Amino acid sequence: MADRSAEIVTETAKRIKAFRESEGLTQTKFGEMINKDQSTILRYESGRLSIPIDVIIALNRIFGMNLEWLLTGKGGSKDKPEKSNLVTDIKTLNENNLILMNEIKTLKIEFKKLHKEFFEFKHGLKK
């Protein structure tokens, strides 16, 4: 019976190497970007050294590496950016702005009306 943990490490190591190569980076440059030397990257990629959690987090933060892909092989190697709703948000903001401007206009008219009524009441002009 094969050691399942060794198999997982080997697959993760292969994915690290594949990812680095897909980014067009040498082991040295890749290592510099995550504050590791070339020999450490070589040991990660060969499966001789387990990848610590701080390195895994750095891979995600620096390169946008999909952690599920790294650990399980599922999905793509990069996190997908969230879909932007900017156009929808701008339309909604514009609509809300128009509504507020109309409400302000209505309130100004109402305020002027109340001010006029108060002035007339105060000076006895209205009966």
C-alpha positions in Angstrom: 0.0 0.0 0.0 1.5 3.4 -1.1 1.9 6.2 1.4 -1.0 8.6 0.5 0.7 11.7 2.2 3.9 11.2 0.1 1.6 11.0 -3.0 -0.1 14.3 -2.0 3.3 16.0 -1.4 4.5 14.8 -4.8 1.4 16.1 -6.6 1.7 19.5 -4.8 5.4 19.7 -5.7 4.5 19.0 -9.3 1.9 21.8 -9.2 4.4 24.3 -7.7 6.8 23.6 -10.5 4.1 23.7 -13.2 2.9 27.0 -11.8 6.4 28.6 -11.6 7.0 27.5 -15.2 3.7 28.9 -16.4 4.7 32.2 -14.9 7.9 32.0 -16.9 10.1 32.2 -13.7 13.3 30.5 -12.9 13.6 28.9 -9.5 15.9 31.7 -8.4 13.5 34.5 -9.5 10.5 32.6 -8.1 12.3 32.2 -4.8 13.3 35.8 -4.6 9.7 36.8 -4.9 8.7 34.7 -1.9 11.9 35.3 0.0 13.3 31.8 -0.5 16.5 30.7 -2.1 16.8 28.6 -5.3 17.8 25.4 -3.4 14.6 25.7 -1.2 12.5 26.0 -4.3 14.2 23.0 -5.8 13.4 21.0 -2.7 9.8 22.1 -2.7 9.5 21.1 -6.4 11.1 17.8 -5.9 8.9 16.9 -2.9 11.9 16.6 -0.5 10.7 19.6 1.5 7.1 20.2 2.6 5.8 23.7 1.7 5.1 25.7 4.9 1.8 27.5 5.3 3.5 30.9 5.1 4.9 30.1 1.7 1.5 28.8 0.6 -0.1 32.1 1.7 2.6 34.1 -0.1 2.0 32.2 -3.3 -1.7 33.2 -3.1 -1.0 36.8 -2.1 1.9 37.4 -4.6 0.8 35.4 -7.6 -2.9 34.9 -7.1 -2.4 31.1 -6.9 -5.6 29.2 -6.3 -5.0 27.3 -3.1 -7.6 24.7 -3.8 -5.7 23.9 -7.1 -2.4 23.8 -5.3 -3.6 21.4 -2.6 -6.1 19.3 -4.6 -5.5 19.9 -8.3 -9.1 21.1 -8.7 -9.9 24.3 -10.6 -7.5 26.6 -12.3 -4.1 27.5 -11.1 -5.1 31.2 -10.6 -7.8 32.7 -8.5 -10.5 34.1 -10.7 -11.0 37.8 -10.1 -14.5 38.7 -8.9 -16.8 39.9 -11.6 -17.1 43.7 -11.6 -20.5 45.2 -11.1 -19.2 48.7 -11.7 -21.5 49.5 -14.6 -24.6 48.3 -12.7 -23.4 50.1 -9.5 -22.9 53.4 -11.4 -26.4 53.1 -13.0 -27.9 52.4 -9.6 -26.0 55.4 -8.1 -27.2 57.7 -10.9 -30.8 56.5 -10.4 -30.6 57.1 -6.7 -29.0 60.5 -7.2 -31.9 61.5 -9.5 -34.4 60.3 -6.9 -32.7 62.3 -4.1 -32.4 65.4 -6.3 -36.2 65.2 -6.9 -36.8 64.8 -3.2 -34.6 67.8 -2.4 -36.5 69.9 -5.0 -39.8 68.8 -3.4 -38.6 69.6 0.1 -37.4 73.0 -1.0 -40.8 73.8 -2.4 -42.4 72.6 0.8 -40.0 74.6 3.0 -40.7 77.8 1.0 -44.4 77.2 1.4 -44.1 76.6 5.1 -41.8 79.7 5.5 -44.4 81.8 3.6 -47.2 80.5 5.8 -45.2 81.1 9.0 -44.3 84.7 7.9 -48.0 85.4 7.1 -49.1 84.0 10.4 -46.5 85.9 12.4 -47.3 89.2 10.8 -51.1 88.6 10.9 -51.4 88.6 7.2 -53.3 85.3 7.0 -56.7 84.8 8.6 
